[in-house]
């Protein structure tokens, strides 16, 4: 799952107010906390030679950079962030999603919701644990699913949809358990006999 640890390239698009950092510093920052002691997300921002602004979860080798600290609203189960009002990307990859949904007998809206939650439709999303692409496939899972390049939308969506269908079959069509298994792994769901007590899974 994308946990704000991905490398993201953007142009000069303004940052939405709810994502603006609460503080920023240059080089050498190891951790950030809010006034009430809660941990913040640390994002490295730097500019490439071609003018693209890059946001990453690790410091660049030879570039000057800034460290931005973000409150992780979505990480807290009791967050007041209303996911029901968060806009979905309503048209991106429509054809690929529709094809995968038809092949694996899934609701296209479910595939789109998983992509939204896992990567926010960032094709090149790469989590700290190694999950890749739109549907955040782990390397071993991608290999088992026959995905050669997880950063190609067609392969990622096809592999992710197949894996999601497997989870639905394993958990008797229970969407909540299937999505939890997709995110945290089926053995974890079995171990906890339900949705694991991980904030990123419960949210």
Backbone as a chain_set.jsonl record, in Angstrom:
{"seq": "XXXXXXXXXXXXXXXXXXXXXXXXXXXXXXXXXXXXXXXXXXXXXXXXXXXXXXXXXXXXXXXXXXXXXXXXXXXXXXXXXXXXXXXXXXXXXXXXXXXXXXXXXXXXXXXXXXXXXXXXXXXXXXXXXXXXXXXXXXXXXXXXXXXXXXXXXXXXXXXXXXXXXXXXXXXXXXXXXXXXXXXXXXXXXXXXXXXXXXXXXXX", "coords": {"N": [[0.845, -1.187, 0.0], [0.463, 2.289, -0.725], [2.201, 4.484, 1.24], [2.778, 7.144, 1.557], [5.465, 7.028, 1.139], [6.52, 7.085, -1.31], [8.232, 7.837, -4.416], [7.566, 10.705, -6.086], [6.956, 12.566, -8.974], [6.426, 15.873, -9.93], [5.12, 18.8, -11.621], [4.767, 22.243, -11.581], [2.475, 22.218, -10.026], [0.198, 23.454, -7.639], [0.285, 22.685, -4.104], [-2.349, 21.075, -2.438], [-4.265, 22.592, 0.231], [-4.786, 20.897, 2.412], [-2.682, 19.204, 2.332], [-0.439, 20.598, 2.83], [2.767, 21.125, 4.314], [3.529, 21.198, 7.854], [5.851, 22.173, 8.778], [9.231, 22.877, 7.713], [12.587, 21.951, 6.832], [16.136, 22.063, 6.066], [18.202, 19.515, 4.986], [19.53, 16.823, 6.951], [17.588, 16.279, 8.884], [16.09, 14.064, 11.144], [13.73, 13.124, 12.326], [10.301, 14.019, 12.811], [7.917, 15.706, 14.833], [4.629, 16.546, 15.932], [3.088, 19.283, 17.724], [1.642, 18.035, 19.745], [2.993, 15.744, 20.115], [2.624, 13.644, 18.327], [3.731, 11.566, 15.642], [5.089, 12.706, 12.518], [4.889, 12.563, 8.925], [7.752, 12.259, 6.88], [9.047, 13.883, 4.162], [11.144, 14.141, 1.356], [12.108, 16.802, -0.651], [13.197, 17.806, -3.816], [14.805, 19.314, -6.691], [15.108, 18.188, -9.999], [17.563, 18.073, -12.703], [16.194, 18.531, -15.047], [14.192, 20.2, -14.322], [11.961, 19.16, -13.075], [10.103, 18.802, -10.101], [10.696, 16.735, -7.366], [9.346, 14.443, -5.044], [10.188, 12.4, -2.39], [10.809, 9.441, -0.322], [13.299, 9.221, 0.661], [16.58, 10.625, 1.084], [18.109, 12.413, -1.595], [21.007, 11.516, -3.583], [23.078, 13.405, -4.641], [21.85, 15.867, -4.695], [20.703, 19.099, -3.56], [18.28, 19.475, -1.004], [15.025, 19.704, 0.571], [13.435, 18.971, 3.678], [10.239, 18.032, 4.308], [7.584, 18.128, 6.629], [4.733, 16.288, 7.255], [1.502, 16.064, 8.602], [-0.024, 12.985, 9.206], [-2.978, 12.446, 8.332], [-4.612, 10.363, 7.462], [-3.567, 8.136, 8.666], [-4.429, 7.717, 11.226], [-6.85, 5.868, 12.902], [-9.002, 7.186, 14.095], [-9.225, 9.449, 12.642], [-10.524, 12.55, 11.383], [-10.833, 12.812, 8.746], [-12.842, 12.642, 5.957], [-13.335, 10.029, 4.103], [-15.354, 9.364, 2.376], [-15.944, 11.617, 1.037], [-13.714, 12.2, -0.317], [-12.343, 12.824, -3.445], [-12.549, 10.515, -6.138], [-10.411, 9.375, -8.785], [-11.975, 9.615, -11.61], [-11.894, 8.801, -14.285], [-9.42, 7.879, -15.154], [-7.622, 5.277, -16.646], [-9.86, 3.814, -17.378], [-10.574, 1.918, -19.419], [-8.701, -0.182, -19.096], [-9.298, -0.974, -16.485], [-11.964, -1.76, -16.779], [-11.681, -3.945, -18.52], [-10.097, -5.721, -16.97], [-11.829, -6.09, -14.826], [-13.957, -7.405, -16.054], [-12.714, -9.793, -16.897], [-12.057, -10.974, -14.479], [-14.374, -11.024, -13.103], [-15.197, -8.883, -11.411], [-16.36, -5.927, -9.708], [-15.932, -2.959, -11.42], [-15.76, -0.579, -9.96], [-14.779, -1.413, -7.511], [-12.156, -2.2, -8.078], [-11.167, 0.284, -8.872], [-11.445, 1.673, -6.452], [-9.634, 0.306, -4.845], [-7.225, 0.931, -6.14], [-7.243, 3.68, -5.734], [-7.018, 3.805, -2.925], [-4.622, 2.42, -2.509], [-2.537, 3.598, -4.082], [-3.268, 6.127, -4.88], [-3.601, 6.509, -7.58], [-1.041, 6.767, -8.633], [1.177, 5.877, -10.935], [3.861, 5.204, -10.703], [4.254, 4.603, -8.065], [6.033, 3.577, -5.217], [6.437, 1.763, -2.428], [7.928, 1.778, 0.875], [8.233, -0.835, 1.637], [8.448, -2.097, -0.739], [6.271, -2.451, -2.403], [4.63, -2.036, -5.521], [3.589, 0.279, -8.069], [0.281, 1.022, -9.457], [-1.631, -0.68, -8.13], [-0.119, -1.486, -6.068], [1.643, -3.886, -5.929], [3.44, -6.438, -4.368], [6.82, -7.554, -4.903], [7.162, -10.444, -4.944], [4.535, -11.325, -5.104], [3.78, -10.14, -7.521], [5.423, -11.548, -9.263], [4.398, -14.155, -8.991], [1.954, -13.739, -10.148], [2.565, -13.366, -12.735], [3.339, -10.88, -13.579], [5.43, -8.821, -15.282], [6.462, -6.222, -15.471], [5.683, -4.16, -13.056], [5.178, -1.484, -13.067], [3.896, -0.819, -15.322], [0.771, 0.173, -16.321], [-1.212, -1.572, -17.507], [-0.313, -4.201, -16.955], [-0.076, -4.083, -14.166], [-2.689, -3.487, -13.247], [-4.069, -5.691, -14.248], [-2.752, -7.802, -12.865], [-3.212, -6.986, -10.206], [-6.015, -7.035, -10.103], [-6.493, -9.743, -10.522], [-5.323, -10.807, -8.202], [-6.909, -9.591, -6.269], [-9.349, -10.798, -6.854], [-8.704, -13.393, -6.131], [-8.438, -13.06, -3.363], [-11.046, -12.374, -2.681], [-12.364, -14.753, -3.303], [-11.123, -16.446, -1.49], [-11.994, -15.438, 0.936], [-14.691, -15.833, 0.911], [-16.244, -13.974, -0.574], [-16.415, -11.744, 1.035], [-16.032, -8.441, 1.077], [-14.723, -6.555, 2.749], [-12.925, -8.128, 4.264], [-11.488, -9.249, 2.169], [-10.285, -6.993, 1.002], [-8.755, -6.153, 3.158], [-7.042, -8.328, 3.327], [-5.795, -8.067, 0.883], [-4.335, -5.791, 1.347], [-2.832, -6.253, 3.763], [-2.145, -8.905, 3.687], [-3.24, -12.281, 3.341], [-2.696, -14.241, 5.324], [-2.312, -12.718, 7.579], [-4.836, -11.655, 8.047], [-6.204, -14.011, 8.598], [-4.843, -14.756, 10.898], [-5.572, -12.742, 12.735], [-8.219, -13.162, 12.723], [-9.958, -11.52, 11.342], [-10.129, -8.051, 10.332], [-6.891, -6.761, 10.415], [-5.196, -5.065, 13.164], [-4.018, -2.687, 12.101], [-3.399, 0.678, 11.408], [-3.275, 1.655, 8.706], [-4.564, -0.363, 7.37], [-7.06, -0.592, 8.6], [-8.176, 1.896, 8.092]], "CA": [[0.0, 0.0, 0.0], [1.181, 3.529, -0.718], [2.116, 5.074, 2.563], [3.486, 8.408, 1.468], [6.891, 6.783, 1.06], [6.802, 6.911, -2.725], [8.872, 8.905, -5.142], [6.55, 11.292, -6.948], [7.433, 13.699, -9.743], [5.361, 16.8, -10.279], [5.574, 20.053, -12.176], [4.552, 23.348, -10.638], [1.106, 22.157, -9.516], [0.134, 23.86, -6.229], [-0.044, 21.652, -3.141], [-3.617, 21.364, -1.763], [-4.076, 23.104, 1.581], [-4.792, 19.847, 3.417], [-1.429, 18.452, 2.264], [0.7, 21.471, 3.063], [3.533, 20.716, 5.488], [3.443, 22.08, 9.01], [7.168, 22.76, 8.969], [10.205, 22.383, 6.748], [13.975, 22.239, 7.16], [17.049, 21.648, 5.011], [19.212, 18.508, 5.263], [19.93, 16.327, 8.254], [16.493, 16.063, 9.83], [15.893, 12.626, 11.311], [12.352, 12.795, 12.7], [9.493, 15.195, 13.085], [6.739, 15.459, 15.652], [3.733, 17.682, 16.081], [3.093, 19.868, 19.057], [1.072, 17.131, 20.729], [3.836, 14.567, 20.247], [2.363, 12.611, 17.335], [4.736, 11.535, 14.596], [4.73, 13.247, 11.229], [5.523, 11.965, 7.765], [8.911, 13.01, 6.414], [9.145, 13.809, 2.711], [12.279, 14.884, 0.813], [11.757, 17.51, -1.88], [14.345, 18.36, -4.527], [14.551, 19.582, -8.106], [16.0, 17.521, -10.929], [18.183, 18.949, -13.691], [15.214, 18.859, -16.088], [13.208, 21.13, -13.777], [10.887, 18.476, -12.352], [10.198, 18.742, -8.652], [10.54, 15.345, -6.941], [9.071, 14.18, -3.636], [10.602, 11.021, -2.151], [10.895, 9.055, 1.089], [14.705, 9.097, 1.012], [17.364, 11.774, 0.642], [18.795, 12.18, -2.868], [22.452, 11.379, -3.446], [23.895, 14.6, -4.804], [21.03, 17.077, -4.822], [20.227, 19.818, -2.382], [16.888, 19.096, -0.788], [14.315, 20.141, 1.768], [12.642, 17.948, 4.348], [8.913, 18.54, 4.664], [6.893, 17.31, 7.623], [3.291, 16.278, 7.026], [0.642, 15.301, 9.503], [-0.627, 11.871, 8.484], [-4.378, 12.411, 8.734], [-5.234, 9.083, 7.144], [-2.962, 7.042, 9.423], [-5.105, 7.533, 12.503], [-8.206, 5.314, 12.734], [-10.008, 8.14, 14.542], [-9.071, 10.661, 11.847], [-11.78, 13.168, 10.965], [-10.827, 12.889, 7.293], [-14.003, 11.935, 5.439], [-12.958, 9.351, 2.861], [-16.507, 9.299, 1.475], [-15.981, 12.844, 0.254], [-12.459, 12.329, -1.054], [-12.659, 12.556, -4.855], [-11.891, 9.438, -6.862], [-10.042, 9.682, -10.157], [-13.144, 8.95, -12.185], [-11.762, 8.362, -15.667], [-8.11, 7.313, -15.463], [-7.497, 3.826, -16.862], [-11.202, 3.217, -17.473], [-10.618, 0.735, -20.289], [-7.931, -1.255, -18.465], [-10.053, -1.425, -15.313], [-13.144, -2.474, -17.266], [-11.243, -5.232, -19.067], [-9.684, -6.582, -15.86], [-13.032, -6.406, -14.052], [-14.72, -8.402, -16.812], [-11.985, -11.06, -16.884], [-12.003, -11.569, -13.135], [-15.717, -10.945, -12.529], [-15.156, -7.913, -10.316], [-16.981, -4.637, -9.943], [-14.894, -1.975, -11.751], [-15.654, 0.406, -8.88], [-13.948, -1.98, -6.45], [-10.768, -2.081, -8.54], [-10.81, 1.702, -8.804], [-11.32, 2.047, -5.039], [-8.369, -0.254, -4.35], [-6.153, 1.764, -6.701], [-7.314, 4.971, -5.035], [-6.502, 3.638, -1.56], [-3.261, 1.893, -2.493], [-1.509, 4.44, -4.698], [-3.823, 7.408, -5.327], [-3.431, 6.519, -9.023], [0.345, 7.078, -8.991], [1.695, 4.727, -11.679], [5.219, 4.867, -10.271], [4.305, 4.511, -6.606], [6.904, 2.531, -4.675], [6.412, 1.9, -0.974], [9.161, 1.401, 1.576], [8.316, -2.294, 1.695], [8.689, -2.611, -2.078], [5.047, -2.574, -3.189], [4.864, -1.27, -6.741], [2.602, 0.658, -9.05], [-1.089, 1.456, -9.163], [-2.3, -1.539, -7.146], [0.87, -1.787, -5.036], [1.972, -5.31, -5.917], [4.735, -6.817, -3.825], [7.592, -8.246, -5.94], [6.897, -11.879, -5.0], [3.164, -11.475, -5.59], [3.791, -9.803, -8.944], [6.051, -12.667, -9.965], [3.435, -15.262, -8.997], [0.84, -13.375, -11.026], [3.066, -13.23, -14.095], [3.554, -9.469, -13.904], [6.851, -8.602, -15.6], [6.777, -4.838, -15.112], [4.56, -3.685, -12.24], [4.955, -0.056, -13.267], [3.069, -0.651, -16.513], [-0.615, 0.122, -15.84], [-1.985, -2.731, -17.947], [0.132, -5.375, -16.208], [-0.349, -3.892, -12.747], [-4.127, -3.602, -13.008], [-4.436, -7.084, -14.488], [-2.254, -8.596, -11.742], [-3.912, -6.594, -8.989], [-7.389, -7.521, -10.176], [-6.454, -11.198, -10.318], [-5.036, -11.057, -6.791], [-8.099, -9.184, -5.526], [-10.335, -11.857, -7.07], [-8.269, -14.526, -5.302], [-8.751, -12.746, -1.972], [-12.503, -12.461, -2.542], [-12.717, -16.174, -3.291], [-10.62, -17.038, -0.252], [-12.773, -14.964, 2.084], [-16.117, -16.063, 0.632], [-16.919, -12.8, -1.096], [-16.452, -10.654, 2.013], [-15.207, -7.378, 0.493], [-13.869, -5.947, 3.766], [-11.83, -9.047, 4.562], [-10.683, -9.39, 0.966], [-9.463, -5.788, 0.862], [-7.769, -6.195, 4.243], [-6.057, -9.334, 2.928], [-5.044, -7.476, -0.225], [-3.425, -4.801, 1.914], [-1.944, -6.755, 4.818], [-1.82, -10.31, 3.462], [-4.298, -13.174, 3.821], [-2.32, -14.934, 6.56], [-2.498, -11.768, 8.673], [-6.279, -11.605, 8.301], [-6.536, -15.279, 9.255], [-4.256, -14.722, 12.24], [-6.361, -11.858, 13.601], [-9.627, -13.546, 12.577], [-10.675, -10.329, 10.9], [-9.273, -6.967, 9.852], [-5.748, -6.559, 11.316], [-5.217, -3.781, 13.882], [-3.048, -1.752, 11.52], [-4.127, 1.881, 10.992], [-3.404, 1.781, 7.259], [-5.508, -1.382, 6.896], [-8.381, -0.285, 9.136], [-8.706, 3.087, 7.431]], "C": [[0.882, 1.239, 0.0], [0.999, 4.224, 0.6], [2.886, 6.373, 2.628], [4.991, 8.22, 1.48], [7.333, 6.647, -0.393], [7.569, 8.091, -3.278], [7.864, 9.418, -6.151], [7.15, 12.492, -7.656], [6.252, 14.576, -10.119], [5.964, 18.018, -10.945], [5.317, 21.146, -11.16], [3.142, 23.372, -10.108], [1.075, 22.541, -8.046], [-0.242, 22.687, -5.334], [-1.362, 22.007, -2.463], [-3.39, 21.755, -0.313], [-4.008, 22.005, 2.62], [-3.545, 18.97, 3.363], [-0.216, 19.314, 2.541], [1.421, 21.082, 4.344], [3.399, 21.708, 6.623], [4.772, 22.725, 9.316], [8.097, 22.212, 7.91], [11.602, 22.788, 7.187], [14.852, 21.745, 6.02], [18.098, 20.699, 5.557], [19.324, 18.094, 6.739], [18.815, 16.076, 9.245], [16.185, 14.585, 9.936], [14.463, 12.25, 11.668], [11.589, 14.083, 12.946], [8.3, 14.828, 13.925], [5.906, 16.719, 15.705], [3.814, 18.202, 17.499], [2.557, 18.937, 20.116], [1.827, 15.807, 20.809], [3.598, 13.476, 19.224], [3.366, 12.711, 16.188], [4.204, 12.086, 13.288], [5.435, 12.466, 10.12], [6.652, 12.862, 7.301], [9.061, 12.798, 4.917], [10.307, 14.69, 2.245], [11.879, 15.509, -0.517], [13.023, 18.065, -2.52], [14.002, 18.517, -6.0], [15.575, 18.877, -8.973], [16.534, 18.515, -11.955], [17.201, 19.382, -14.772], [14.089, 19.757, -15.576], [12.061, 20.494, -13.03], [11.146, 18.494, -10.853], [9.874, 17.322, -8.218], [10.294, 15.288, -5.445], [9.378, 12.706, -3.4], [10.671, 10.738, -0.655], [12.341, 8.901, 1.538], [15.467, 10.299, 0.454], [18.068, 11.461, -0.676], [20.304, 12.163, -2.666], [23.198, 12.69, -3.509], [23.128, 15.895, -4.881], [20.827, 17.772, -3.484], [18.749, 19.5, -2.225], [16.331, 19.755, 0.463], [13.605, 18.947, 2.365], [11.344, 18.592, 4.789], [8.263, 17.585, 5.645], [5.388, 17.439, 7.434], [2.583, 15.514, 8.132], [-0.037, 14.209, 8.699], [-2.076, 11.7, 8.943], [-4.995, 11.026, 8.544], [-4.709, 7.942, 8.0], [-3.684, 6.758, 10.735], [-6.515, 6.997, 12.278], [-9.309, 6.293, 13.135], [-9.902, 9.474, 13.797], [-10.431, 11.216, 11.449], [-11.818, 13.373, 9.448], [-11.96, 12.033, 6.749], [-13.676, 11.326, 4.082], [-14.115, 9.285, 1.884], [-16.603, 10.548, 0.598], [-14.682, 13.081, -0.508], [-12.734, 11.972, -2.513], [-11.872, 11.374, -5.403], [-11.476, 9.955, -8.236], [-11.038, 8.922, -11.034], [-12.957, 8.411, -13.597], [-10.42, 7.713, -16.008], [-8.184, 5.793, -15.578], [-8.843, 3.106, -16.929], [-11.201, 1.901, -18.255], [-9.891, -0.441, -19.657], [-8.681, -1.841, -17.267], [-11.267, -2.241, -15.751], [-12.784, -3.858, -17.796], [-10.872, -6.206, -17.955], [-10.888, -7.013, -15.032], [-13.845, -7.492, -14.745], [-14.043, -9.772, -16.744], [-12.086, -11.761, -15.539], [-13.324, -11.443, -12.376], [-15.748, -10.079, -11.272], [-15.942, -6.67, -10.704], [-15.864, -3.641, -10.277], [-14.687, -0.943, -10.644], [-14.774, -0.103, -7.746], [-12.471, -1.887, -6.833], [-10.304, -0.634, -8.427], [-10.619, 2.159, -7.354], [-10.017, 1.525, -4.45], [-7.191, 0.565, -4.867], [-6.088, 3.098, -5.975], [-6.687, 4.874, -3.651], [-5.026, 3.246, -1.55], [-2.223, 2.884, -3.003], [-1.978, 5.834, -5.081], [-3.57, 7.606, -6.824], [-2.046, 7.001, -9.465], [0.97, 5.838, -9.626], [3.042, 4.255, -11.143], [5.356, 4.791, -8.754], [5.178, 3.331, -6.185], [6.979, 2.712, -3.173], [7.739, 1.455, -0.376], [9.332, -0.106, 1.633], [8.478, -2.921, 0.319], [7.459, -2.794, -2.93], [5.085, -1.583, -4.349], [3.587, -0.918, -7.503], [1.218, 0.96, -8.532], [-1.749, 0.655, -8.058], [-1.326, -2.1, -6.118], [1.135, -3.296, -4.881], [3.348, -5.521, -5.315], [5.484, -7.639, -4.878], [7.258, -9.728, -6.07], [5.493, -12.151, -5.535], [3.101, -11.205, -7.085], [4.366, -10.956, -9.766], [5.091, -13.848, -10.089], [2.288, -15.014, -9.97], [1.273, -13.201, -12.485], [3.268, -11.792, -14.538], [5.051, -9.233, -14.096], [7.292, -7.211, -15.182], [5.581, -4.241, -14.378], [4.291, -2.2, -12.388], [4.239, 0.233, -14.586], [1.613, -0.832, -16.088], [-1.378, -1.127, -16.249], [-1.61, -3.985, -17.171], [-0.232, -5.266, -14.725], [-1.827, -4.087, -12.432], [-4.597, -5.034, -13.221], [-4.0, -7.971, -13.315], [-2.984, -8.285, -10.454], [-5.34, -7.094, -8.958], [-7.45, -9.028, -9.949], [-6.241, -11.535, -8.846], [-6.241, -10.691, -5.922], [-9.197, -10.24, -5.66], [-9.996, -13.091, -6.237], [-8.637, -14.295, -3.842], [-10.259, -12.825, -1.721], [-12.957, -13.918, -2.482], [-12.308, -16.81, -1.975], [-11.471, -16.656, 0.947], [-14.273, -14.908, 1.76], [-16.882, -14.813, 0.218], [-17.032, -11.634, -0.146], [-15.492, -9.557, 1.55], [-14.253, -6.782, 1.514], [-12.666, -6.838, 4.08], [-10.91, -9.209, 3.363], [-9.765, -8.189, 0.77], [-8.406, -5.717, 1.956], [-6.663, -7.186, 3.903], [-5.195, -8.818, 1.792], [-3.975, -6.542, 0.327], [-2.392, -5.402, 2.855], [-1.516, -8.199, 4.624], [-2.874, -11.219, 4.058], [-3.956, -13.884, 5.122], [-2.503, -14.034, 7.771], [-3.971, -11.67, 9.045], [-6.728, -12.869, 9.02], [-6.04, -15.267, 10.696], [-5.109, -13.902, 13.203], [-7.861, -12.171, 13.545], [-10.498, -12.35, 12.206], [-9.688, -9.292, 10.407], [-8.147, -6.714, 10.848], [-5.776, -5.177, 11.97], [-4.137, -2.823, 13.411], [-3.808, -0.528, 11.023], [-4.341, 1.969, 9.489], [-4.347, 0.762, 6.658], [-6.914, -1.067, 7.351], [-9.0, 0.925, 8.471], [-9.209, 2.723, 6.06]], "O": [[1.931, 1.255, 0.645], [-0.11, 4.522, 1.044], [3.558, 6.669, 3.616], [5.726, 9.155, 1.798], [8.421, 6.139, -0.662], [7.57, 9.184, -2.712], [7.364, 8.656, -6.979], [7.781, 13.34, -7.025], [5.214, 14.089, -10.566], [7.169, 18.252, -10.853], [5.628, 20.976, -9.981], [2.64, 24.442, -9.765], [1.859, 22.002, -7.266], [-0.993, 21.8, -5.742], [-1.504, 23.12, -1.957], [-2.43, 21.301, 0.309], [-3.277, 22.126, 3.603], [-3.351, 18.104, 4.215], [0.914, 18.829, 2.497], [0.785, 20.749, 5.344], [3.185, 22.9, 6.402], [4.826, 23.721, 10.037], [7.797, 21.2, 7.277], [11.79, 23.823, 7.827], [14.365, 21.08, 5.106], [18.812, 21.044, 6.499], [19.222, 18.925, 7.642], [19.098, 15.683, 10.377], [16.032, 13.914, 8.915], [14.025, 11.148, 11.339], [12.182, 15.117, 13.254], [7.725, 13.752, 13.754], [6.419, 17.826, 15.542], [4.505, 17.648, 18.354], [2.963, 19.025, 21.274], [1.385, 14.867, 21.47], [4.301, 12.466, 19.24], [3.792, 13.804, 15.813], [3.019, 11.953, 12.981], [6.443, 11.799, 10.354], [6.528, 14.086, 7.325], [9.187, 11.664, 4.455], [10.443, 15.833, 2.679], [11.37, 14.824, -1.404], [13.828, 18.715, -1.853], [13.038, 17.933, -6.494], [16.775, 18.956, -8.713], [16.042, 19.638, -12.072], [17.342, 20.459, -15.35], [13.141, 20.045, -16.308], [11.263, 21.197, -12.41], [12.259, 18.235, -10.395], [8.873, 16.758, -8.661], [10.945, 15.99, -4.669], [8.881, 11.849, -4.13], [10.603, 11.649, 0.17], [12.594, 8.495, 2.672], [15.045, 10.912, -0.527], [18.572, 10.352, -0.853], [20.816, 12.727, -1.699], [23.878, 13.066, -2.554], [23.73, 16.943, -5.117], [20.785, 17.139, -2.429], [18.05, 19.282, -3.214], [17.067, 20.288, 1.294], [13.218, 18.021, 1.652], [11.339, 19.566, 5.542], [8.38, 16.368, 5.505], [4.837, 18.54, 7.447], [3.026, 14.44, 8.541], [-0.571, 14.474, 7.622], [-2.361, 10.904, 9.838], [-5.797, 10.574, 9.362], [-5.333, 6.882, 8.06], [-3.557, 5.667, 11.29], [-7.295, 7.602, 11.544], [-10.413, 6.248, 12.593], [-10.418, 10.494, 14.253], [-11.374, 10.463, 11.208], [-12.722, 14.027, 8.927], [-12.038, 10.84, 7.041], [-13.729, 11.998, 3.052], [-13.893, 9.161, 0.68], [-17.257, 10.54, -0.445], [-14.564, 14.05, -1.257], [-13.304, 10.916, -2.787], [-10.672, 11.251, -5.159], [-12.106, 10.858, -8.786], [-10.936, 7.703, -11.173], [-13.788, 7.633, -14.065], [-10.298, 7.064, -17.047], [-8.741, 5.117, -14.713], [-8.946, 1.931, -16.577], [-11.759, 0.9, -17.805], [-10.39, -1.566, -19.674], [-8.692, -3.055, -17.064], [-11.564, -3.284, -15.169], [-13.5, -4.829, -17.548], [-11.273, -7.37, -17.98], [-10.965, -8.158, -14.587], [-14.362, -8.397, -14.09], [-14.71, -10.79, -16.557], [-12.188, -12.986, -15.468], [-13.397, -11.714, -11.178], [-16.25, -10.484, -10.224], [-16.158, -6.4, -11.885], [-14.932, -3.492, -9.487], [-13.566, -0.487, -10.418], [-14.094, 0.685, -7.089], [-11.633, -1.534, -6.003], [-9.202, -0.355, -7.953], [-9.72, 2.951, -7.069], [-9.369, 2.206, -3.655], [-6.262, 0.861, -4.116], [-5.007, 3.585, -5.643], [-5.919, 5.747, -3.247], [-4.269, 3.687, -0.686], [-1.143, 3.001, -2.424], [-1.183, 6.644, -5.556], [-3.352, 8.729, -7.28], [-1.899, 7.574, -10.545], [1.259, 4.861, -8.934], [3.331, 3.059, -11.13], [6.461, 4.903, -8.223], [5.07, 2.233, -6.731], [7.524, 3.705, -2.692], [8.562, 0.834, -1.047], [10.458, -0.602, 1.674], [8.63, -4.138, 0.208], [7.566, -3.246, -4.07], [5.512, -0.44, -4.189], [2.643, -1.705, -7.571], [1.005, 1.132, -7.332], [-2.356, 1.223, -7.151], [-1.637, -3.045, -5.395], [0.878, -3.883, -3.83], [4.311, -4.861, -5.705], [4.855, -8.346, -5.665], [7.088, -10.225, -7.184], [5.282, -13.08, -6.315], [2.454, -11.94, -7.831], [3.85, -11.291, -10.832], [4.98, -14.463, -11.15], [1.724, -15.948, -10.541], [0.45, -12.925, -13.358], [3.358, -11.512, -15.734], [5.84, -9.426, -13.17], [8.367, -7.039, -14.607], [4.587, -3.863, -14.998], [3.282, -1.702, -11.888], [4.001, 1.392, -14.926], [1.255, -1.881, -15.551], [-2.113, -1.693, -15.44], [-2.486, -4.752, -16.772], [-0.648, -6.248, -14.109], [-2.178, -4.768, -11.469], [-5.427, -5.537, -12.463], [-4.78, -8.79, -12.828], [-3.337, -9.188, -9.696], [-5.829, -7.528, -7.915], [-8.347, -9.527, -9.269], [-6.889, -12.431, -8.305], [-6.556, -11.391, -4.959], [-9.894, -10.539, -4.691], [-10.886, -13.752, -5.703], [-9.092, -15.212, -3.158], [-10.693, -13.29, -0.667], [-13.837, -14.267, -1.695], [-13.048, -17.614, -1.407], [-11.651, -17.454, 1.867], [-15.008, -14.058, 2.264], [-18.032, -14.62, 0.614], [-17.671, -10.633, -0.469], [-14.274, -9.727, 1.622], [-13.092, -6.526, 1.194], [-11.533, -6.363, 4.153], [-9.691, -9.297, 3.517], [-8.598, -8.349, 0.414], [-7.285, -5.27, 1.71], [-5.488, -6.923, 4.156], [-3.997, -9.098, 1.741], [-2.849, -6.509, -0.168], [-1.204, -5.093, 2.753], [-0.62, -8.675, 5.32], [-3.357, -10.967, 5.161], [-4.842, -14.107, 5.948], [-2.81, -14.511, 8.864], [-4.314, -11.609, 10.226], [-7.539, -12.808, 9.944], [-6.739, -15.715, 11.604], [-5.342, -14.309, 14.341], [-8.666, -11.534, 14.224], [-11.618, -12.196, 12.692], [-8.541, -9.615, 10.099], [-8.421, -6.472, 12.023], [-6.316, -4.229, 11.4], [-3.429, -2.222, 14.219], [-4.779, -0.679, 10.281], [-5.432, 2.309, 9.031], [-4.879, 0.974, 5.568], [-7.867, -1.245, 6.592], [-10.218, 0.983, 8.301], [-9.698, 3.587, 5.333]]}, "num_chains": 1, "name": "protein.A"}
